[in-house]
Amino acid sequence: MTSTADRPDTGRRRRAPADLGPWILAGVAATALAVGLAELLAWVTGPVGAPLTAVGGVIVDAVPAPVKDAAIALFGTADKLVLLLVMAAGLVAVGTGIGAAQRANPPMGTVLLGVLGLLGLLAVLTRAGPTVADTVPVVVGTGAGALFLTVLTRRTAPSAQPGAALDRRGFVRVSAAAAVLGAAAGVAGRWAAAAAARAPAARDLLRIPAPAVRDPVPAGADLGVADVEPWLTPADDFYRIDTALSVPRIDVDAWELRLHGMVERELTLRFDDLTARPLLERIVTLACVSNPVGGDLVGNAVWTGVPIRDLLAEAGPSAEADMVLSTSEDGFTASTPLEALTDPGRDSLLAVTMNGEPLPFEHGYPVRMVVPGLYGYVSATKWVVDLEVTRFDRAEAYWTSRGWTARGPIKMSSRIEVPAEGGRTEAGPAVLAGTAWAQHTGIAAVQVSVDGGPWQDAELGSVGTDDTWRQWVLRADLPGGRHTARVRAVDRDGTVQTAEQAPPAPDGASGWHERTFTVA
């Protein structure tokens, strides 16, 4: 006689995996599906609806200034990539919690996924100019992730139909496939959005008139010393520091600039209106306020555009106004002193080209601001769409509200680029070289001290205007062994660069740059 206990129970329903691991995988998979599908859909609806970009923007806005400074100092222009990787790790952690909650008490994991989607939706709505279409990616993505987790849970429940039930192996396989699919969708979405933002067709078809006034590169500006940054920085090598996690996609035919506020006449300009005006070409060195002593967040380029002072003259600023608040397509704002934009001796531009080509997408296409002598955070607004004439006591810009000073004049700086820190150089004589800058005042001299000895005047490259950096080189007879050199600059007013060490916050780094090297 065979007992009931000895018979195979072909009718018993398979149950969900008892161990936590498969459920963690399921939670991560549901999260990946939700976020990945949303990123892919945002390629169609527009970058404002991309959840990673929106949440990243909220994080950037909320993080204290010292943390931002540390991130820029540590990661440089890779800071945005690092933020995305940290966010991805955070999503894995959240997915782990969702899976654990779904195992312990269904449908709690699905509810948590819905909360995650709601937070993403709120982040999208905080971005500049969201539309109903921008909410679609997060809503659809969250719904897809929740549906996946719900169906997966039901197919492992005791009540599941025999043909639809999943055993542990099937559960893991389905979850792994969903995780891969979600990750692939996310990567594809971001790649497609980036490719669309850099689509060459519209940019390459632009025909921008030649400048009415040119600014030729002066002979002898580049001293030709190996391993010193070129006097003109190629666009691909120009530093990029901004708050945009994804490059704005702007249709040049739809671009519009509004100039308003404390003015007699409000102006609205389209791209063709701007380029129909006489264009001015100027070589200007830009610098980021986050640049540490000796850092590389500085670059020199040829910019072509319309003088902002001409537009302001047409608008007629109020005598009480003292600031222009510029706004980017992505919502970033900068506060520029009105006097810097109306100064007839300072060619502040609405630039449309960089080094003879339409602006690169990452550097502000189709229009950006270039203001000599001011750090970028108060002047170099990319993707600019709005200029409001106002007062410093009435409006506060993005970085000013985070503890940085409001006006941002560039501090005189110099750096040693050759030899490299800890590097070796040949004797007879040893070559020390680098660059120095004091935009809108100009560099008159660069001096180098080796091992605490007397200051020696370096040879300077030629310069066309005071708005560009200058290369320098010193050839010194040094004995073999280890040496330390430091550099300082002197501007055209006779001011000597300060030795006082200061961090970038709140108004720019200061101090003498030094390098230690060995003479072979």
C-alpha positions in Angstrom: 0.0 0.0 0.0 1.3 3.5 -0.9 0.7 6.3 1.5 -0.5 9.7 0.3 2.7 11.3 1.6 4.7 9.0 -0.8 2.9 10.1 -4.0 4.2 12.9 -6.1 2.1 16.0 -5.5 1.6 17.2 -9.1 -1.2 19.5 -8.1 0.6 21.4 -5.4 1.3 25.0 -6.4 4.9 26.2 -6.6 5.7 28.9 -4.1 8.0 32.0 -4.3 11.6 31.5 -3.5 12.1 31.4 0.2 15.5 32.9 0.3 16.0 36.7 -0.1 18.5 36.7 -3.0 16.1 36.1 -5.8 13.7 38.8 -4.5 16.5 41.3 -4.3 17.2 40.6 -7.9 13.5 41.0 -8.7 13.4 44.4 -6.9 16.5 45.6 -8.8 15.0 44.4 -12.1 11.8 46.2 -11.5 13.7 49.4 -10.6 15.9 49.0 -13.7 12.8 48.5 -15.9 11.1 51.6 -14.5 14.1 53.9 -14.8 15.5 52.4 -18.0 12.2 52.6 -19.9 11.7 56.2 -18.6 15.1 57.2 -19.9 14.4 55.6 -23.3 11.0 57.4 -23.6 12.6 60.7 -22.6 14.7 60.4 -25.8 11.4 60.9 -27.6 9.6 63.4 -25.4 12.7 65.5 -24.5 15.5 65.6 -21.9 13.4 67.4 -19.3 11.5 64.1 -18.7 14.6 62.0 -18.1 14.5 60.9 -14.5 18.2 60.5 -13.9 18.8 64.0 -15.2 15.9 65.5 -13.2 16.9 63.8 -9.9 20.6 64.6 -10.6 19.6 68.2 -11.0 17.8 68.2 -7.7 20.9 66.6 -6.0 23.2 69.2 -7.5 20.9 72.0 -6.3 20.7 70.5 -2.8 24.3 69.5 -2.1 26.2 72.1 0.0 28.8 74.2 -1.8 31.8 72.6 0.0 30.7 69.1 -1.2 30.5 70.5 -4.8 33.9 72.0 -4.5 35.4 68.8 -3.3 33.8 66.8 -6.1 35.1 69.2 -8.8 38.5 69.2 -7.2 38.6 65.4 -7.0 36.9 64.5 -10.3 37.2 67.6 -12.4 35.2 67.5 -15.6 34.2 63.9 -14.9 32.0 65.0 -12.0 28.8 64.5 -13.9 29.7 60.9 -14.8 30.6 60.2 -11.2 27.2 61.5 -10.1 25.4 59.3 -12.5 27.4 56.3 -11.3 26.6 57.1 -7.7 22.9 57.5 -8.6 23.0 54.1 -10.3 24.5 52.5 -7.2 21.7 54.2 -5.2 19.1 52.7 -7.5 20.5 49.3 -6.9 20.3 49.9 -3.1 16.7 51.1 -3.5 15.8 48.1 -5.7 17.3 45.8 -3.0 14.9 47.3 -0.5 11.9 47.0 -2.9 12.7 43.3 -3.4 13.0 42.6 0.3 9.7 44.4 1.0 7.9 42.5 -1.8 9.1 39.2 -0.3 8.1 40.1 3.2 4.7 41.7 2.6 3.4 41.9 -1.0 2.5 44.4 -2.5 4.7 46.6 -0.3 7.6 46.5 -2.8 5.3 47.6 -5.6 4.1 50.5 -3.3 7.7 51.5 -2.7 8.4 51.5 -6.4 5.4 53.8 -6.9 6.8 56.1 -4.3 10.2 56.1 -6.1 8.3 57.0 -9.3 6.5 59.8 -7.6 9.7 61.3 -6.4 11.1 61.1 -9.9 8.0 62.8 -11.2 8.4 65.6 -8.6 12.0 66.0 -9.7 10.9 66.4 -13.3 8.4 69.0 -12.4 11.1 71.1 -10.6 13.1 71.4 -13.9 12.9 74.4 -16.2 9.7 74.5 -18.3 8.2 71.0 -17.8 5.2 70.1 -20.0 2.6 67.3 -19.7 4.7 65.3 -22.2 7.7 65.4 -19.9 5.7 63.5 -17.2 5.0 60.6 -19.5 8.4 58.8 -19.3 8.3 58.5 -15.5 4.6 57.5 -15.3 5.0 54.8 -18.0 8.3 53.6 -16.7 7.0 53.3 -13.1 3.9 51.5 -14.4 5.9 49.0 -16.3 8.2 48.3 -13.3 5.2 47.9 -11.0 3.4 45.6 -13.5 6.5 43.4 -13.8 6.8 43.0 -10.0 3.1 42.4 -9.6 3.0 39.7 -12.3 6.1 38.1 -11.0 4.7 37.9 -7.5 1.4 36.4 -8.7 3.2 33.7 -10.7 5.0 32.5 -7.6 1.9 32.6 -5.4 0.3 29.3 -4.2 -2.8 30.2 -6.3 -0.9 30.5 -9.6 -2.1 28.3 -12.4 0.1 25.3 -13.0 1.2 26.3 -16.4 2.1 29.9 -15.3 3.8 29.2 -12.0 7.5 29.9 -11.7 10.0 27.8 -9.7 13.1 29.4 -8.2 15.2 28.9 -11.4 12.6 30.5 -13.6 12.1 33.3 -11.1 15.8 34.1 -11.2 16.0 33.9 -15.0 13.0 36.2 -15.6 14.3 38.7 -13.1 17.8 38.7 -14.6 16.5 39.1 -18.1 14.3 42.1 -16.9 17.3 43.7 -15.1 19.4 43.4 -18.3 16.6 44.7 -20.4 16.0 47.7 -18.1 19.7 48.6 -17.9 20.0 48.3 -21.7 17.0 50.6 -22.2 18.5 53.1 -19.8 21.9 53.1 -21.5 20.3 53.3 -24.9 18.1 56.1 -23.9 20.9 58.2 -22.5 23.1 57.4 -25.5 20.3 58.3 -28.0 19.6 61.6 -26.1 23.3 62.5 -26.1 23.6 61.7 -29.8 20.5 63.8 -30.6 21.9 66.7 -28.6 25.0 66.5 -30.6 23.3 65.9 -33.9 25.5 67.6 -36.4 23.0 68.4 -39.1 21.4 71.6 -37.8 24.7 73.0 -36.5 26.7 72.1 -39.6 24.1 73.8 -41.8 24.4 77.1 -40.0 25.9 79.9 -42.0 27.1 82.6 -39.7 28.3 85.8 -41.3 32.0 86.7 -41.0 32.8 89.1 -38.2 32.9 92.8 -39.0 35.8 93.2 -36.7 38.4 90.5 -36.3 40.9 89.8 -33.5 43.9 88.1 -35.1 46.1 85.7 -33.1 49.3 87.7 -32.3 52.6 86.4 -33.7 54.6 84.9 -30.9 51.7 84.3 -28.5 52.5 80.6 -28.4 56.1 80.0 -27.3 56.0 76.4 -28.6 57.3 74.8 -25.4 56.5 71.1 -25.4 53.8 70.0 -22.9 52.6 73.6 -22.3 48.9 74.0 -23.2 48.5 75.7 -26.6 47.8 79.4 -26.5 44.5 78.7 -28.2 42.6 75.9 -26.6 40.9 73.5 -29.0 37.1 73.3 -28.4 37.4 69.5 -27.6 39.9 70.3 -24.8 38.1 73.3 -23.4 37.0 72.7 -19.8 33.3 72.2 -19.2 31.8 73.0 -15.8 28.0 73.6 -15.6 24.9 72.2 -13.9 23.5 70.4 -16.9 23.6 66.6 -16.6 22.3 66.4 -20.2 23.2 68.9 -22.8 20.1 70.9 -23.8 18.7 70.3 -27.3 17.8 73.7 -28.8 16.4 74.1 -32.2 18.2 77.2 -33.6 15.1 78.2 -35.5 13.0 78.2 -32.3 15.7 79.8 -30.1 14.6 83.2 -28.7 16.2 85.7 -26.3 14.2 88.0 -24.2 15.8 91.1 -22.7 13.5 92.7 -20.1 13.2 94.0 -16.6 14.3 97.5 -15.6 14.4 98.8 -19.1 12.6 101.3 -21.2 12.0 98.9 -24.1 11.8 95.1 -23.9 13.6 93.3 -26.7 13.0 89.8 -28.2 15.6 88.4 -30.6 15.7 85.3 -32.7 18.9 83.7 -33.9 18.7 85.3 -37.3 18.0 88.7 -35.7 21.2 88.3 -33.7 23.5 87.2 -36.5 22.2 89.9 -38.8 23.9 92.5 -36.6 27.6 93.4 -37.0 29.6 90.6 -35.3 32.6 91.2 -33.2 35.5 88.6 -32.9 37.4 88.6 -29.6 40.0 86.2 -28.1 39.1 85.8 -24.4 40.3 83.5 -21.7 37.6 82.1 -19.5 38.2 80.6 -16.0 36.1 78.7 -13.6 35.9 79.9 -10.0 36.4 76.3 -8.9 39.8 76.2 -10.4 42.4 75.5 -7.7 45.9 77.0 -7.7 47.7 75.5 -10.7 44.5 73.9 -12.0 43.3 73.4 -15.6 39.7 74.8 -15.4 40.7 77.7 -17.7 40.9 78.0 -21.5 41.5 80.5 -24.2 39.4 80.7 -27.4 38.3 82.9 -30.2 34.7 84.0 -29.7 32.4 85.8 -32.2 29.2 87.4 -31.3 27.2 90.6 -30.7 28.3 93.1 -28.1 25.8 92.9 -25.2 26.3 96.6 -24.6 24.6 97.4 -27.9 21.5 95.4 -27.0 21.4 97.0 -23.6 21.7 100.5 -25.2 18.6 99.7 -27.3 16.7 98.5 -24.3 17.6 101.5 -22.1 18.4 100.2 -18.6 17.1 102.1 -15.6 19.6 104.3 -13.8 18.8 102.2 -10.7 19.7 98.9 -12.2 23.1 97.4 -11.4 22.8 93.7 -12.5 21.7 91.5 -15.4 20.3 88.1 -14.4 20.9 85.7 -17.3 19.0 82.4 -17.5 20.0 79.2 -19.4 17.6 76.9 -21.2 18.2 74.4 -18.3 17.2 77.0 -15.6 20.7 78.0 -14.5 21.1 81.7 -13.6 24.1 84.0 -13.3 24.3 87.6 -12.0 26.5 89.9 -14.0 27.3 93.4 -13.0 25.6 95.8 -15.4 28.7 98.0 -15.6 30.7 95.0 -17.0 28.2 94.5 -19.8 27.9 98.2 -20.7 31.6 99.0 -20.4 32.8 100.3 -23.8 36.3 99.0 -23.0 35.2 95.4 -22.2 33.8 93.5 -25.1 31.1 91.3 -23.5 29.5 89.1 -26.1 26.5 87.0 -26.9 28.7 84.5 -28.7 27.6 82.3 -31.6 31.0 80.8 -32.6 34.0 79.4 -30.9 37.3 79.1 -32.7 35.6 79.9 -36.0 32.9 77.3 -35.8 29.3 77.4 -34.4 29.4 76.9 -30.7 29.8 73.2 -29.7 26.7 71.8 -28.0 28.5 71.3 -24.7 29.7 74.9 -24.8 26.4 76.6 -25.2 25.0 76.1 -28.8 23.5 78.1 -30.2 24.2 81.2 -28.0 26.2 81.8 -24.8 27.6 84.7 -22.9 31.3 85.6 -22.8 32.4 88.4 -20.4 36.1 89.2 -20.0 37.4 89.5 -16.5 34.7 87.7 -14.6 34.5 84.1 -13.4 32.1 81.9 -15.4 29.6 81.4 -12.6 28.6 85.1 -12.8 28.9 85.6 -16.5 29.4 82.7 -18.9 25.8 81.5 -19.2 25.5 78.8 -21.8 22.3 78.1 -23.8 21.2 81.6 -22.8 17.5 82.4 -23.4 16.8 85.3 -21.0 18.4 88.5 -19.8 16.7 90.4 -17.0 18.0 93.9 -16.1 17.5 94.1 -12.3 19.4 94.8 -9.1 21.6 92.7 -6.9 19.3 93.4 -3.9 16.3 92.1 -5.8 17.5 88.9 -7.4 19.9 86.2 -6.5 21.6 83.9 -9.0 22.2 80.1 -8.7 25.7 80.1 -7.2 25.2 83.3 -5.1 22.3 81.6 -3.3 24.8 78.8 -2.4 27.3 81.1 -0.7 29.5 82.3 -3.5 30.1 86.0 -3.9 27.8 87.9 -6.2 30.2 89.8 -8.6 33.0 87.3 -9.3 36.0 89.3 -10.6 38.8 86.9 -11.8 41.9 86.8 -9.6 45.3 87.1 -11.1 46.8 83.6 -11.4 49.9 81.7 -12.8 50.9 78.1 -13.0 53.8 75.9 -13.8 53.1 73.3 -16.5 56.7 72.2 -17.3 58.2 70.2 -15.7 55.5 68.0 -14.3 55.1 67.5 -10.6 57.7 65.0 -9.5 59.1 64.9 -13.1 62.6 65.1 -14.5 64.2 67.7 -16.7 67.5 67.9 -18.5 70.2 70.2 -17.3 71.8 72.8 -19.5 69.6 74.7 -19.0 66.4 73.4 -17.4 63.2 74.6 -19.0 60.4 75.9 -16.7 57.2 77.1 -18.5 53.5 77.7 -18.1 50.8 80.3 -18.3 49.5 83.3 -16.4 46.3 85.3 -16.6 44.7 88.5 -15.2 41.8 89.1 -17.6 40.9 92.6 -18.4 43.9 94.0 -16.6 46.6 92.0 -18.4 49.9 90.3 -17.5 53.0 92.5 -17.5 55.5 90.0 -16.0 56.0 86.5 -14.7 58.6 85.7 -12.1 60.0 82.3 -11.0 61.9 81.5 -7.8 63.8 78.2 -7.5 64.6 76.7 -4.1 63.6 79.9 -2.3 66.1 82.0 -4.4 65.6 85.4 -6.0 62.8 86.0 -8.3 63.8 85.8 -12.0 61.8 87.3 -14.8 60.6 84.8 -17.4 60.3 85.4 -21.1 56.7 86.1 -22.1 54.7 85.3 -25.2 53.2 88.2 -27.1 49.6 89.2 -26.4 47.0 91.1 -28.4 44.7 92.2 -25.6 44.5 92.1 -21.8 41.7 89.6 -21.9 43.9 86.6 -22.7 46.4 84.6 -20.8 50.2 84.8 -21.6 52.6 81.9 -21.9 56.0 82.2 -20.1 59.2 80.3 -20.1 62.4 80.4 -18.0 65.6 78.6 -18.9 67.7 78.2 -15.8 71.1 76.6 -15.2 70.4 74.4 -12.2 72.6 71.8 -10.6 71.6 68.1 -10.7 69.2 66.9 -8.0 65.8 67.8 -6.6 64.4 71.4 -6.8 61.2 73.3 -6.0 60.1 76.2 -8.2 57.2 78.6 -7.6 55.7 81.2 -9.8 54.0 84.6 -9.5 52.6 87.2 -11.9 52.5 90.9 -12.0 49.7 92.7 -13.8 49.8 95.9 -15.9 48.8 98.0 -12.9 51.9 96.8 -11.1 50.1 94.6 -8.6 52.0 91.5 -7.6 50.1 88.2 -7.4 49.3 87.5 -3.7 51.0 84.6 -1.9 48.1 84.2 0.4 46.6 80.8 0.0 42.8 80.7 -0.4 40.5 77.9 -1.5 38.1 78.4 -4.5 35.1 79.2 -2.3 33.7 81.8 -2.1 35.4 84.0 -4.6 38.3 82.1 -6.3 41.5 80.4 -5.2 44.7 82.4 -4.7 48.4 81.7 -3.8 51.6 80.9 -5.7 51.8 77.6 -7.6 54.8 75.5 -7.1 56.3 72.2 -8.4 59.0 69.9 -7.3 61.2 68.2 -9.9 64.5 66.6 -10.5 67.3 67.8 -12.8 69.1 64.9 -14.3 
